[in-house]
Amino acid sequence: MLTVAIGGLGPIGLRLARALDGGVEGLRLVAVAARDAEKARAAVAGFAAPPVVAAIGDLAGLADVVVEAAPAAVFEAIVAPAVEAGRIAVISSAGALLPRMRLVERARQTGARLIVPTGALLGLDAVRAAAEGNVESVTLVTRKPPRGLAGAPYLDQHGIDVTAITAPTRVFDGTAREGALGFPANVNVAAALALAGIGPDRTRLEIWADPTVARNTHTVRVEADTVRLTMTIENVPSEENPRTGRITPLSLLACLRGLTATLKVGT
């Protein structure tokens, strides 16, 4: 039995907490943390086994597995203590990890593990396998309804008003590292792809504000000596946060199941 703590009770964390409270073999939810502690207590009050509502920095002392499901601004407050305590940290904000790769080095020293689930993307198993050989290029093309990109720092810096866009418009073309900095709430998929493959400086990213799509759409293209891949996923946006796909908390749940599963499918 692994105990689990969740940092963040937004559309990702709360759905995951409810699923764990419903019963998942080998896993037990013991603690949660959120910016508003009173709201968090109300959210879990009706659980079959209400978890402790703790301070974010205390989660690592309460559970074997710490799940980061919060805004990127508090990423380090959740993950760093887990690394120091030698815990398993499951990360949803992969984009926030890219500028903090020192946490990976520290985890090697403490025995911690950092796990980045597939999230709202697809095909990371295939990309990881290809990266064991020679990969020529990896490109991610992301298309979102304009409102799903609103508020990104890159758009503000370049004076781009996505609410005024009426036709598909490419608003960013660069590396995954640059995209993670400019769109911290939107491109965790790019960071996960980069970490699975050839790194954030060689992984190319295009972001389109597209009023013709209703779903967050990601297309991955890989050219390698062993395979040519083209994969597309169309995610239903979360009702609470259009920047996040509804599949993301389910991906986290599947990742957690894999930690204790007798049969685990996929690398």
C-alpha positions, -999 to +999 in steps of 0.1 A: +000+000+000+014+034-010+001+065+006-006+095-016-007+133-010-019+158-036-007+193-039-035+213-056-072+208-056-082+224-089-097+206-119-068+180-119-062+175-082-098+173-070-108+148-097-078+127-088-086+129-051-122+118-057-110+088-077-085+077-050-111+081-023-134+059-044-109+031-040-078+022-060-060-010-052-026-004-036-031+033-030-045+054-002-051+091-002-039+106+031-033+143+026-041+172+003-030+209+001-044+239-016-040+277-015-074+280+003-073+255+032-109+261+042-122+255+007-101+224+005-116+211+038-151+216+024-141+199-009-130+167+009-155+167+038-178+143+021-151+118+012-154+082+025-120+087+042-113+125+043-076+132+040-056+156+061-056+192+048-020+202+052+004+230+042+020+225+008+055+222+022+044+194+047+031+169+021+064+151+017+063+142+054+029+126+052+030+103+022+051+080+000+039+097-032+034+134-037+014+145-067+020+180-080-013+192-095-010+229-089-002+261-108+035+264-119+041+292-094+040+267-065+057+238-083+089+240-063+072+243-030+055+209-036+083+190-054+115+202-037+105+188-003+095+155-019+129+153-035+147+161-002+126+134+016+134+108-011+097+104-021+081+097-054+070+129-070+044+127-098+044+159-118+017+175-139+035+208-145+062+194-167+070+228-181+079+240-146+105+212-143+125+223-173+142+253-156+146+232-124+165+202-137+187+205-106+159+187-088+166+157-110+202+158-099+193+162-063+169+132-066+198+110-076+214+119-043+184+114-021+168+084-038+137+103-049+119+096-082+104+122-105+077+108-127+061+128-156+028+112-167+017+113-203-009+138-194-028+154-223-004+141-249+001+106-265+028+084-277+055+091-251+063+054-250+071+054-287+091+086-285+112+072-256+118+041-276+129+061-306+152+082-285+172+050-276+183+053-312+190+083-334+163+109-337+165+135-364+136+158-353+106+161-330+079+186-336+047+194-317+019+214-332-006+226-306-040+241-316-063+255-290-094+277-290-082+312-284-096+315-249-075+285-239-044+306-245-055+338-229-032+352-203+000+336-215+031+358-207+044+354-243+011+369-257+012+398-233+049+405-241+042+406-278+009+424-277-011+395-291-049+397-283-061+362-289-097+373-282-096+392-314-084+363-335-111+351-360-090+327-382-064+300-373-033+320-364+002+307-354+011+327-323+044+309-314+071+290-333+102+281-313+117+255-290+099+236-263+121+254-237+110+288-250+074+277-252+074+264-216+086+299-205+061+318-226+031+296-221+035+280-186-001+270-182-005+256-217+024+236-229+032+210-203+027+186-232+057+201-250+079+197-219+069+161-214+076+154-251+110+170-248+119+151-217+109+118-233+128+125-265+157+147-276+155+175-250+138+210-248+163+228-271+159+204-301+122+198-297+103+222-319+069+237-309+042+256-328+012+270-310-019+281-329-049+300-317-076+284-337-113+295-334-123+266-357-114+239-331-134+231-300-108+208-285-071+212-275-053+194-303-017+182-303+001+166-332+035+150-327+058+143-356+090+123-351+117+115-377+142+088-365+164+061-379+140+035-366+106+050-371+085+079-386+057+089-363+027+112-368+002+112-339-027+135-331-048+138-300-079+160-295-086+166-259-119+178-244-111+210-224-119+210-187-150+229-178-133+246-149-101+255-168-100+254-207-062+253-206-064+218-192-077+187-209-102+164-191-079+135-197-051+149-176-064+137-141-071+103-156-036+101-169-023+109-134-046+082-120-033+057-145+002+066-136-004+060-099-021+027-106+011+017-124+032+022-093+015-008-076+000-028-105+008-065-109+005-061-147+018-028-162+013-022-199+037+002-216+072+012-208 
